């Protein structure tokens, strides 16, 4: 006689479950996303700048994101501005003070891209940043406070610079390429329509030149 297999009774806590990668504990019931944890994970940092007192307050991950060794280096707008490299075309201060838009109470947005020199001693490296925020005016209509977010764009910026170089220069010789030379000639001709002016472009190739 064939016996029907008996159903095993489930025993709680006695049978091991499948082994897999550890996962982060779920958020508490009713808790929303933690903005600070999100910013830490994606390498961005927030700040608040009291323009009147020049006090600059950063998020807790500022030293890691920006690569500075001490928060004292960036504890004021002036100190932070001293890190901006000379080849930067903009700055946060210039973006705010140079704004021609008046604050209607909701603040005025600004955006700037610049590099800061970080590192110890004489060895410095440039970290390129995108600074996006909003400033708010005081009673006199001038900027009194600003807050925003900074993200590192070094890789993206260097890729843009490389593409820009390749669009204008020959990678082998380092000289202007044909397309850029034609663009220069076209722009000069456009500046002098119908005028009795002259200009000259000299192209020279020097080989085996010993100085």
LINBELZI-V550158 format. One record per residue. N is the residue number from 1. SS is DSSP state (2 for helix, 1 for strand, 0 for the rest). PHI is phi as a letter, one per 40 degrees, with the letter a starting at -180 (* if undefined). D_CENTER is the distance of its C-alpha to the mean C-alpha in Angstrom with 2 decimals. Layout:
n = [N:N]
ss = [SS:SS]
phi = [PHI:PHI]
d_center = [D_CENTER:D_CENTER]
This chain:
n = [1:2:3:4:5:6:7:8:9:10:11:12:13:14:15:16:17:18:19:20:21:22:23:24:25:26:27:28:29:30:31:32:33:34:35:36:37:38:39:40:41:42:43:44:45:46:47:48:49:50:51:52:53:54:55:56:57:58:59:60:61:62:63:64:65:66:67:68:69:70:71:72:73:74:75:76:77:78:79:80:81:82:83:84:85:86:87:88:89:90:91:92:93:94:95:96:97:98:99:100:101:102:103:104:105:106:107:108:109:110:111:112:113:114:115:116:117:118:119:120:121:122:123:124:125:126:127:128:129:130:131:132:133:134:135:136:137:138:139:140:141:142:143:144:145:146:147:148:149:150:151:152:153:154:155:156:157:158:159:160:161:162:163:164:165:166:167:168:169:170:171:172:173:174:175:176:177:178:179:180:181:182:183:184:185:186:187:188:189:190:191:192:193:194:195:196:197:198:199:200:201:202:203:204:205:206:207:208:209:210:211]
ss = [0:0:0:0:0:0:0:0:0:0:0:0:0:0:0:0:0:0:0:0:0:0:0:0:0:0:0:0:0:0:0:0:0:0:2:2:2:2:2:2:2:2:0:1:1:1:1:1:1:1:0:0:0:0:1:1:1:1:0:0:0:2:2:2:2:2:0:0:0:0:2:2:2:2:0:1:2:2:2:2:2:0:0:1:0:0:0:0:0:0:0:2:2:2:2:2:2:0:0:0:0:0:0:0:0:0:0:1:1:1:1:1:1:1:1:1:1:1:0:0:0:0:0:0:1:1:1:1:1:1:1:1:1:1:1:1:1:0:0:0:0:0:1:1:1:1:1:1:1:1:1:1:0:2:2:2:2:2:2:2:2:2:2:2:2:2:2:2:1:0:0:0:0:0:0:1:0:2:2:2:2:2:2:2:2:2:2:2:2:2:2:0:0:0:0:0:0:0:0:0:0:0:0:0:0:0:0:0:0:0:0]
phi = [*:c:c:c:c:c:c:c:c:c:b:c:g:b:b:c:c:c:c:a:c:c:b:c:c:c:c:c:d:g:c:c:c:c:d:c:c:c:c:c:c:b:g:b:b:b:a:b:b:c:c:c:c:g:c:b:b:b:c:c:b:c:c:c:c:c:g:c:c:a:c:c:c:b:c:b:c:c:c:c:c:c:c:c:c:c:c:c:c:a:a:c:d:c:c:c:c:c:c:c:c:c:c:c:h:c:g:b:c:a:a:a:b:a:b:b:c:b:h:c:g:c:c:b:b:c:b:c:b:b:b:b:a:a:b:b:c:c:c:c:g:c:c:b:a:a:a:a:b:b:b:c:b:d:c:c:c:c:c:c:c:c:c:c:c:c:c:b:b:c:c:c:c:g:c:d:c:c:c:c:c:c:c:c:c:c:c:c:c:c:c:b:c:g:b:c:b:b:a:b:b:b:b:b:b:b:b:f:c:b:b]
d_center = [78.07:74.32:72.50:69.54:66.45:65.70:62.35:60.46:59.59:55.93:55.42:52.42:50.54:52.77:51.08:47.73:44.97:42.77:40.50:36.82:33.32:32.71:30.77:29.01:31.44:31.33:30.18:33.04:34.95:33.53:30.25:27.05:23.67:22.16:18.72:18.15:19.13:16.89:13.70:15.05:15.71:12.39:10.37:8.80:10.37:12.15:13.84:16.84:17.82:21.50:21.51:25.28:25.50:22.06:21.60:18.10:18.25:15.67:15.77:17.76:15.11:13.20:14.85:14.16:10.41:9.92:12.99:15.16:18.80:19.92:18.82:21.17:18.78:16.45:19.23:19.44:17.57:19.48:18.79:15.02:15.35:17.41:14.63:12.80:13.98:16.63:15.15:12.31:13.57:12.36:11.87:12.01:15.74:16.38:14.75:17.03:20.12:20.10:20.19:23.58:23.56:25.73:25.06:27.69:27.19:24.38:21.64:19.61:16.14:13.53:10.12:8.64:6.42:7.68:8.51:10.50:13.64:14.55:17.73:21.39:23.98:23.77:21.50:17.92:14.86:11.70:8.37:5.62:2.79:2.87:6.15:8.81:12.28:15.96:18.38:22.08:24.96:27.84:31.51:31.18:28.57:25.90:22.66:23.74:21.01:17.41:15.38:12.02:9.22:5.97:4.07:3.78:3.94:6.91:9.56:8.69:8.39:11.56:13.24:12.94:14.38:17.07:18.05:18.31:20.47:22.64:23.23:24.77:26.13:28.56:27.11:30.58:31.57:28.37:30.16:29.44:30.30:32.95:30.72:28.88:32.26:33.70:30.82:31.53:35.23:34.70:32.66:35.37:38.10:36.48:36.44:40.17:41.99:45.72:45.39:47.42:44.57:43.99:41.12:41.09:38.70:39.73:38.73:39.96:39.93:40.96:42.03:43.56:42.85:43.75:42.96]
